Amino acid sequence: MTWILVTLIAAGLQTLRFMVQKKLRMETLSSGGATFARFVYAGPLIVAVAGWYLFQVETGLPDLSKRFWALAVIGGIAQICATMCLVSLFQLRNFTVGITFIKTEVLLTAIVGAIILGEWVTWWAILAILIGVAGAIVLALPSPQGTKNTSKLIDARSITLGVGGGFLFAICSVAYRGATLEISSTDVLVRSLTTLMMVIILQTFFMSLYLWRREPGQITQVLHAWRQAVWVGILSLGGSIGWFTAFAMQNAAYVKAVGQIEIVFSLAVTTLVFGERITVKEGVGITLLVLSVLALILAV
């Protein structure tokens, strides 16, 4: 099915984008700055791509309802907060565990989707959710290294950032799918590109305002780091087009379920790029989450 292929490509590009954001956070930028890099460099690109496509199909900008704007704002703000949680989580845990913790979003997306859009899942999907929760608990267990207090502190923050970020990503995924459904067009790309363009414009504005008030100097640092940061925008553009297109075609929970292949991609990044090791405990937690994803895919 087309939406599965599109989702796999989006997951791969998103993994590469997270890798660049982690490097930026480790070397030069704050969590807010690394998050802002995605929007400020992807914004002009998506406006150009969306504008070109809308001109090619001769539809122009479609009518956008109040519900569309409400969902776009909710999704955009939720994604900003979720991305900041993820970038901060990279400071506490290795790349793969950070990605896996955030990937509790697929379990939460099914719940949020049912509440907001009325897109219910099956009992098999509920079983998959329980398996994933078990995996998240294993990941949150304190590591044997370090002092007892330090381990507890790190894992408490990991739980907050990981599960909180996953919940926020779930909200934005469902909100984005709802926004695409508000556009009355039979062309999937018209719906996905229009939604993505409006969301990124809103996010760029919100993040600029936030950094100007709360982190003076970060906007300048993001611009100075353009040689690396521009890749965040390019990879984000490709990945976002993939995610939004998939959301326009399929239930957000199922899209995010297939997107869990990102965990496998992140394992390669962890070992080959960052030289980080996966512990046995972390391996068990990751395995449980992967099993939950497979069970959820079979439930579709």
KAFEN-V515472 format. One line per field, one symbol per residue. ss: DSSP state (H for helix, E for strand, - for the rest). psi: psi as a letter, one per 30 degrees, with the letter a starting at -180 (. if undefined). burial: 1 if it has 24 or more other C-alpha atoms within 12 Angstrom, else 0. Layout:
ss: ???
psi: ???
burial: ???
//
This chain:
ss: -HHHHHHHHHHHHHHHHHHHHHHHHHH---HHHHHHHHHHHHHHHHHHHHHHHHHH---------HHHHHHHHHHHHHHHHHHHHHHHH-----HHHHHHHH--HHHHHHHHHHHH------HHHHHHHHHHHHHHHHHH-------HHHHHHHHHHHHHHHHHHHHHHHHHHHHHHHHHH------HHHHHHHHHHHHHHHHHHHHHHHHHHH---HHHHHHH-HHHHHHHHHHHHHHHHHHHHHHHH--HHHHHHHHHHHHHHHHHHHHH-------HHHHHHHHHHHHHHHHHHHH-
psi: kefeeeeeeeeeeeeeeeeeeeeeeeeelleeeeeeeeeeffeeeeeeeeeeeeeefhfaklkkleeeeeeeeeeeeeeeeeeeeeeeeffelleeeeeeefgfeeefeeeeeeeefgjllleeeeeeeeeeeeeeeeefkklfllleeeeeeeeeeeeeeeeeeeeeeeeeeeeeeeeeffkikfjeeeeeeeeeeeeeeeeeeeeeeeeeefikfeeeeeefgfeefffeeeeeeeeeeeeeeeefflkeeeefeeffffeeefeeeeeeefgkkkleeeeeeeeeeeeeeeeeeff.
burial: 001101111111111111111111100111111111111111111110111011000000110000011011111111111111111111111111111111111111111110001000100011111111111111111110000000000111111111111111111111111111111000011111111111111111011100100000011011001101111111111111111111111111111111111111111011000000010001011111111111111001
//
